[in-house]
Amino acid sequence: MELKEVRRRDGSIVVFCDLEELLMDFYGVSTIEQVETNLGSNGEYIIHCPFCKEEGHTKHKLYIKGDLTVGHCFVCTRSFVNATDKVDLSFNIPTGLTSFGYGAKPFEVVPLTHPSWTLDRYWNEFDSYDQKGVDYLIGRHKYLADLWQPLGFKFWDSNIVMPFKYHGEVFYYQIRFTGTGDNIRYFFPPISNKPPYIIEHGENPGKKIIICEGVYDAVSLLIQAPSYTPCAVLGSSISDYQVGFLREYVPEKILIYMDETEISKRIADKLKNRIGYCDIRIIPSDGEDPEECMKRRMLSGTEIGWIDERF
């Protein structure tokens, strides 16, 4: 299984992995329901740390909370954090969004308030520069060489920390792991309402919005759709909370550019019910996402800023 180690400034090590998979491997079972029969009376699982096992230690001192959020090994002192590449779009509907008509409460941004993954970490623990991290970004495409600083990207042991902003204020961040396999690419700090990633720019940000799936798709749309405000919904659907976010910008036009046309249609249908006054259109796709499209155009010498008023 895939394990991603990150070393903090104080020398402590945080391990990101799929804790469900780790427990199923340890107990030799195929479902999480079978794992649950091993939950201790203290509400924790106690297993052999894979790093300690590799080093020859025999004691079982890795304690994992029953809700599978975190764990800690009392031999090697590594902290374990549950992380998969699955985006959890569950949310609590704010009372202000239960009605979109008269009497609805003002929209309120839900900031990151997790006790471990704090906004203070973004400002004080993550690095402003890391050569390996910068090399990774430039390796994705050349435009990131000039964009990562204006976007406020930071680094954590060469991994990329991407801040989410609303009217210029950071309220959340996402971590993109570098140099790993396919299973663990991103970490989303736990938050009650998953926000959209919006890149505000230009004189009237949000008047024309283009919706995509991920952060790097949104960054590529800065180049491909320069007159639009990119908005990544971090998955294949859009939540009521994210719709409320978009409504705050009072958009006049919305383009939807997901990597499958059918996904774009589902998002369009929901938006038409919630933002019915707005001109909502779709950019078709047969599986190619916006960043892949930009890279293809770069290689072929095709026009990069191709998404304009014709759409």
N, C-alpha and C positions, 0 to 999 in steps of 0.2 A: 504494500500500500504506500501511498505517497505521503511523506512527511516534510514540512517546510519549516526549517529553523530560522529564527530571526534573533540576532543578538542586540540587546538594548545597550544604551550608553553605559549603564552601570555594570555591564558584563553578564547580566542574567539572560537566560535564553527562553524564548517563547516558541512553542512548537504548534504549528497550525496543521490540523489533519481532520479527517472525517472520523469523529469519535464513535459513531455507530459502527463503522467498518472496523475500527481498531478493536472494539469490544467483541464483535462477531468473530473476528479472526482469533482472538484470545480464547473465547469459549468454544470455538469450533462449531458454530451454529450458523444458520442461513437467514434468520430473521431477528429483528430487534425485540419481538415479543418473547423469543426464546432467551434472549439476553436478560430480560427483565426479571426472570426467576432467580437471578444471581444478585439482585440488589440487596445490599446489606441493611441491617436495622438502623444504621446511621444515615440512610438515604444516599449512600455512595457505593460505587463499584470499586473493588480493590484488585488491581491486576499487576502483572509484571511490566515494568516500563521497557519498551523495545530498545531504548538506548542503553539502559542498565544491563539488559539481557545480552546485548552485543558485547558489552565490556566485561561480562562474566559474573556480574552480581546476581545472586539467587533470590534475594528478598523481594516480595511483592509489595511495593510501596507507592505505586501510582494510584492515587485516589481520584476518581472521576465522579462528579456530581450526578445525581439521578436524572436531572433534566438535560444531561449531555451538553452542557454549555462549556464547562471548563474542567480542568484536572490539574493535579500537582503531584510531582514525584518527590518524595522526601529523602531520596538517596542522591540523585543527581541535581535536584532542585529545579528541574525544568518545569515551566508552566505549560499546560496544554490548552488550546483553544479550538473549539469545534469550527470547522470551516469546510464548506463544499463549494462547488461552482454553481449550485442551485440558488437562484435568486428568490428569496421569500418575499412575496408581494402581499402577505397578509397585513391587515391594517385594522385599526379601530376608526370607524367613521366619526369625525368630529361633529358635535351637535350642530355647528354652523353650516354643515353640508347636507343635513337631512332635508333641507328645503332650499330651493334656489329662487324663491320668490320673496314676497313681502315678509318681513320679520326675520329673515335669515341672519344669523350672527356673522360678524366680520370674519373673514378667513384669517387663521393664525398659523404661522409656520411652526412646525414641531422641531425644535432643535435637538441635537445629540446631548443626552444627559446621562448616558451610561456611566456608572461609577469607575469603570476601568478604562473605557474608550471615551475619553473626554476631549472637548475642544481644546483644552489646555495642552494636550499632547500635540495637537497640530502646531500650536504656536511655539512650544518650548522643547519638545522632545524630538520631533522630526527635523532632519537636516535640510538646510537651504540648498546644499549642493552635494552631489555624489557622482563621481566620474562614471562608475559602472551604470548607475541609474540613467545618467544623461546619454550614455552610449546606447542603452536599450531603447530610449525614446527616439533617438535619431535613426536607429536601426529600423524602426517602424516606418518612418518616412521623414523626408528632409524638412518638412514644414515644422515639425515639432522642435527643431533646433531653436527656432525663434518664438515658439508659442508656449513652451512649458513654463517659463518665468511669468509672463503676463497672466497665465491661467492659475498661477499660484501653486503649481506642483511642488511637492517636497519629497524627501526620501527617508526611508527607514531601512537601514542595512541594505542599501541598493535597491530596495523595492519602492514603487512609486505611490505616493500619497496624493490623491486628487481631491481637492476641496470642492464642496458644493456651496454656491453663494446665492443669496437672495438680496437684490439691491446692493450688491457689493459686500455683504456681510457673510462670513463663513458660518454655516450652521450644521454642517455634516462633512464627512470625508469617507472615501473608499480607498482601499489599498489594492494595488495590482502587483502580484508577486512576479518577479522576474526569474528566468532560468529554471522554471518548474515544468512539470508535465501538464496534461490536459485536465486533471481532476481538480487541482487547486490552483486557480488563477486569480481569484478575487476574494477579498474579505470585506463584508459589509458589517460594520459595527452595529450591534442590536439597537433598533429604534422602533417605536410603536407605529409610525407611519413612514413607509419607504418613500423618500422624496424623488422628484425628477432631478436630473442633472441639467441645468440650464446655463448657457453661456450668454450672458448679457453683453451686448456690444452695440455700437452705433448710437444715433441720436434718439431713436424710438424703439428700444429693445422690447420685444414681445408683440409688436404690432403685426409682424409676420413671423410665424413659428414653423419650424420644420422638426417633426418628431422622428426619432430613430430608437434603436434598442440600447446601445451602450455608450460609455463615455468617449471611447476613441472614434466611434461613428460620429458622435456629436462634434468632436474636434475636426474630423475630416470635412464636415459640412460647413465649418467656418470658411473653408477654402472653396468648396463646390457650390455653396449657396450663400455668397457673401452678404446678400441683402436680407437674410432670414436669421432668426434667433434659434440656434440649435437646442433641442430638448430631448434628452435620453430618458426613457421610462424604465430602463434597467430590467427588461424582460419582454415577453411577448403580449403583454396586456397593459392597460392603463387603469389605475385605481381611481376611486372617487376623490381621494385626497389629492392625487396628481392632477385630476381634472380641475379641482378647486384652485390649485396652484396656477394653472394656465389661465383660468378665468380672471385672476388678479391682474394679468397683463392687458386685459380687454383686447384680445387679438382680432384683427380684421380678416386675416387669412391664415389657414393652417395647411401645410403639406405633411403627408405621412409617408415615410420612406423606411419601411422595415425590410427585412431580407426575404420575406414571402408576401406576395400580394394579398393573399387571404388574411394574413395577420393584420395588414394595413386596413383592410376592409372592416374587420371587427372593431378596430380602434376607431375608425371613421364613424361607424354606426353609433358607437357610444357617445362620441363627441357631438354628433348631430342632435342627440337627445338632450345633451347638457349645455351645448353652446350653439344653439340652433341658428343664431343670427349670422354666424361666421361662415365665410367661404372655405369649405373643407375639401381638399383634393388629395389624390393618391399618386405616388410615383411607383409604377409597377416594378417588380423584381422577381426573378426566378431562382433566388437563393443567394445572390451576391449582395453582401451588405455594403453600406456607404463607403466604409474605409477601403474595402476590397475594390470597389468601383473606382475610387480615386487612384489607387495604386495601378490598376489596369490602365487607366487613362494616362498616368504618368509614363508608363512603359511604352505606350503606343503613340505618345505625342498628341493625344486628343485634348481638346479644350478642357481645362480643369474646372473653371467656374461656370459650369454648364446649366446650373439650376437657376433660372431667372424668371422674369415676368411671364414667360411663355407657359409656365405651369400654373 
